[in-house]
Each structure stands twice: as C-alpha cells, then as structure tokens.
Amino acid sequence: MRRLRALFAALMVLVVFGATGCGLFSSAPQSGDPATPPPGSGPSAPNGAPVLAVKIDNVAEGRPPVGLAAAEMVFAEPVEGGFSRLLAIFGQHKPPLIGPVRSARETDAEILPQFGRPVLAYSGVAPEIRQTIDAAPIIDGSDGAVPQAYSRDSTRPVPHNLLVDPAKLPAGEPWPAAARPLIGDLPEGGAPTENYEVRYPSARIGFFYNHERGLWNVSMDGDPYATLHTGRVGASTVIIQKVGVHDSVVRDAAGNPSPVAETVGEGSVLMLRDGQSFEGRWSRPTPSDPTRYTDPAGAPLPAAPGQIWVVLTEGE
C-alpha cells in the first residue's frame, strides 16, 4: 500500500510539472526573464560576448519590465516631462524577450560608443535627432529595421507593450575588453548606507540594501521594482553619476524639451556596493573611451560582481 501511495504521489508531481510546462497554469505569456545572473556572470564574465543595448520603458504603464534581470548594466537617464527611461546592456546572457521597447534618445548616441559597436533595439526616434542616431557607431536593431524581431503583448496598452526577441536581431560586435567595468574587492573607506534615492522632476528611483540578498533592491516611484518572471530587481552595484544636462531640440507633444545627459567629460560620482557608499570621480575623455571611476585619491573604484546600475542625474 505504501508503494502504491508513493507511486501515485510521484505521478501527480509529473502531471503538475508537465501541465506547468504546457502553460496550463500560466495566466501571462512566458515572455522572457531567465534566472537572475549569478554573482560573477555580469560584467566580470569572460570577454567577447556581442553587445545588445535595449531602450526600455520606465513609466508606470510600462511596468513590469521583461528580461531586465539578465542585463549586465542598466543606465537610467532623464527624459522629457521629468521622467526616466532605461538603457539596458546585455552581453553573455540574452533572454527570449525584452521590453517594453521604446524610442531612442540623443543621450543613447553618446553612451553607446564606449561599448564598441552594439546592436541598439529601439522603437522610433524623433526626426530632429535621426541623423545623430544613424551616425553613432551602432547596428540598427529597431522595429523599423528588423520588424520580425518584435511582437506586442496584448495584455498591455500600446505603446507600452512592444517586446523584442534578441535571437532575431543581428549580432553586435564583442564587448571591448578595455570597456568592461572593473570588478574587484570591496574598497576601504566606505560609509555604511542602507538606502539612496534619486529624484527626477516626475520620477523617483530608490535603492535599498538587502543584507540577505547582498543586493540593492530597486524601487520606482516608491514601489518595489520587479520583472515579470524573476521578481524584485536587485543591483550588486549602483553608480550615481552626476552629469551635465542640456536641452535637445526635440520637444514632446506638451512642449517639454528632451534632456541630453552629457556622459563624456568628468564629474562626481557616488558608488553603492555591499551596504556602503563611496564618493569619487568619473572620467570619460572621448565617446569611444570607457567610463572610469576613481576614489578621491585617484585609485580605481571597483564594482561588485553582478548587475550594475548607472543612474545619470544632473550635477557637478
């Protein structure tokens, strides 16, 4: 009798897992997040992976994001109306779907040359800056250039529902070894820090250190920020990069100018890792140069293994 009960239990497990695999218990499309990259599989991974950059929506209607957990770096940049938008950088790990994909900005054309010649997945660009985007050293992976790589999630409102399949995009060039972020041990001299928040005129991005995870839990506008399938987004390192900001010639429908974050030059930086914060400087002499982060004495500030967030905010 015990053997029969054990056999029945085993069969039930197989039925449940088989049904799950067939989607019988799924209320949403399984559209794209693999497991969160383990420590060491982010920017410290082996060199040579083709680089994919994806412009991702970051207003409330565009959440939760899809596929973001697999990104090695995430840039948060200011956009018109006082909101923010994300530029996610993928290398070794590329999930089945990523999004929601939105339009490119002039800031992207300045950020991306340091990654060699990546593919940029985006949807639309203002006519005033089309020439700037076309002239940047990127491979066009937009929905206009590669429409077969894109699909829409019918459970979300347009335009916040466009997803891209990386496997259907052209391959970017390998991530240059010299441009990969420096990964290293915890520096000395950090200040204990539990949370930090960046405020844009119409948006807030918060980071709260989770001691159990050893990661900075991300929040957006005061709410936990989670991907569709892998849960709460956690960054191993957060870089608050103070940059100059000027207005683009582009205006939105309400007349708000599109801000351009100036990522070539130098300025102050605050790095968050391992529950501590470190003041320092950032430097990037030319668009093709990688961004370097140093402490006040000029020594390199290394990031921790895992996903790195770079938040661009106006300041010295």
C-alpha positions, -999 to 999 in steps of 0.1 A, spaced: 0 0 0 28 24 8 44 17 -25 11 24 -43 8 57 -24 44 67 -33 38 58 -69 6 79 -70 24 109 -54 52 106 -80 27 105 -108 9 136 -95 42 155 -94 48 146 -130 13 157 -140 17 190 -123 51 198 -137 40 186 -172 9 208 -171 30 238 -159 54 232 -188 25 232 -212 13 266 -199 -19 253 -183 -13 272 -151 1 303 -168 -21 335 -169 6 356 -187 29 347 -216 62 333 -205 80 362 -223 114 364 -212 133 365 -179 158 337 -173 171 332 -138 189 363 -124 226 361 -134 246 346 -105 274 366 -90 303 368 -114 282 364 -145 277 401 -150 304 425 -162 331 402 -148 321 374 -172 345 364 -200 351 389 -227 338 386 -262 300 384 -259 282 405 -286 267 436 -270 229 443 -272 215 476 -259 177 479 -255 158 510 -247 132 501 -221 101 519 -209 101 532 -173 67 548 -167 41 531 -147 22 518 -178 54 501 -189 59 481 -158 68 454 -150 98 451 -174 105 419 -192 140 404 -194 158 431 -174 172 407 -148 196 393 -175 212 427 -182 248 433 -172 244 470 -169 213 493 -167 215 530 -174 187 553 -160 186 585 -179 163 616 -178 138 621 -205 112 648 -213 85 656 -188 108 649 -159 105 611 -163 133 585 -167 139 557 -192 163 528 -191 191 517 -215 199 480 -207 232 465 -218 232 427 -224 263 406 -231 267 370 -222 230 365 -212 202 374 -235 167 363 -225 140 352 -250 121 385 -249 130 420 -236 109 451 -232 88 471 -233 109 487 -260 106 525 -265 122 552 -286 159 562 -287 173 594 -273 203 616 -280 218 605 -247 220 569 -261 241 581 -290 267 594 -265 266 565 -241 269 536 -265 302 542 -284 321 530 -253 307 495 -259 322 492 -293 295 487 -320 265 473 -302 231 465 -316 205 491 -304 170 478 -301 145 507 -301 112 518 -315 112 552 -332 133 583 -330 124 620 -333 132 632 -368 154 660 -354 179 635 -340 176 607 -366 209 618 -381 226 617 -347 214 581 -341 223 570 -376 258 585 -372 265 567 -339 287 535 -341 257 512 -336 239 485 -355 203 493 -361 181 468 -343 149 489 -343 114 477 -351 117 496 -384 149 479 -395 141 444 -381 103 441 -377 103 403 -375 121 406 -341 92 424 -325 58 414 -311 32 430 -289 18 418 -256 -20 421 -259 -24 423 -221 -6 457 -221 -17 491 -235 0 505 -267 27 518 -268 39 501 -236 37 466 -249 64 462 -276 88 433 -269 119 422 -288 134 387 -294 172 391 -293 176 359 -313 161 376 -343 183 406 -342 217 410 -359 247 403 -337 265 433 -321 303 434 -320 321 419 -290 322 440 -258 357 455 -259 379 441 -230 391 476 -221 355 489 -218 342 463 -194 336 476 -158 363 470 -133 352 442 -109 371 439 -76 371 435 -38 353 460 -15 374 491 -12 383 507 21 368 539 34 331 533 26 303 548 47 275 525 59 245 531 37 211 515 38 192 534 11 196 561 -15 171 578 -38 175 598 -70 147 623 -78 138 635 -112 111 661 -116 84 635 -122 101 602 -111 120 586 -83 145 557 -84 153 542 -50 179 516 -38 175 497 -5 203 474 6 190 439 13 216 422 36 202 387 29 205 390 -9 236 412 -7 219 434 -34 204 468 -36 166 463 -41 153 487 -67 122 508 -64 104 531 -88 83 560 -76 82 544 -41 71 510 -53 91 477 -55 105 473 -90 101 437 -102 105 420 -135 76 399 -150 90 365 -141 121 368 -118 108 391 -91 124 421 -74 152 437 -93 185 438 -73 217 455 -83 251 445 -70 264 480 -76 247 513 -81 266 542 -96 251 577 -91 268 596 -119 265 634 -118 264 648 -153 257 680 -172 223 681 -188 212 703 -217 180 706 -237 177 688 -271 160 705 -300 133 678 -295 100 686 -278 72 663 -268 36 669 -275 33 691 -244 62 712 -254 86 697 -229 123 696 -241 141 663 -243 171 665 -219 205 652 -230 228 637 -203 264 645 -210 284 614 -204 317 625 -220 338 645 -196 342 642 -159 323 648 -127 315 635 -93 301 600 -85 287 580 -56 291 543 -57 269 520 -37 280 484 -30 280 459 -2 259 482 20 283 510 18 288 542 -3 320 556 -18 325 591 -31 347 596 -61 350 609 -96 341 596 -131 361 603 -163 355 596 -200 376 618 -222 361 608 -256 329 589 -267 350 558 -276 367 557 -241 352 536 -213 340 554 -182 364 551 -153 355 556 -117 381 565 -91 382 575 -54 393 610 -42 429 599 -43 427 586 -79 426 549 -71 401 528 -91 367 522 -76 357 486 -85 322 473 -88 309 441 -72 301 411 -94 266 412 -108 242 437 -123 254 473 -123 230 503 -124 243 537 -135 219 565 -127 225 597 -146 215 627 -127 222 664 -131 251 678 -110 287 687 -110 
